[in-house]
Amino acid sequence: MSMQSSGRALHDAMRTLSARWRRVEDTWRDDNARRFHADHVQPIEDAVRHAIAAMDQMAEAIHTSRMECERDD
């Protein structure tokens, strides 16, 4: 699996989690729900956002390296 396809898969999984969490929030609206979101959902969203950005940077670095290696041949 390429870096880009892995990033897309991670993004899709995050969209699914976010959509399901929104459905839960429709019925669970107390302090425990807010705490659960702050303690669990939000950190996952933040980590995924950072991971996708890092994967994009790595994919660009790999692409650049490949182009440079091909140019040197």
Buried (B, 14 or more C-beta within 10 A) or exposed (E): EEBBEBBBEBBEEBEEBBEEBEEEEEEEEEEEBEEBBEEEBEEBBEEBEEBBEEBEEBBEEEEEEEEEEEEEE
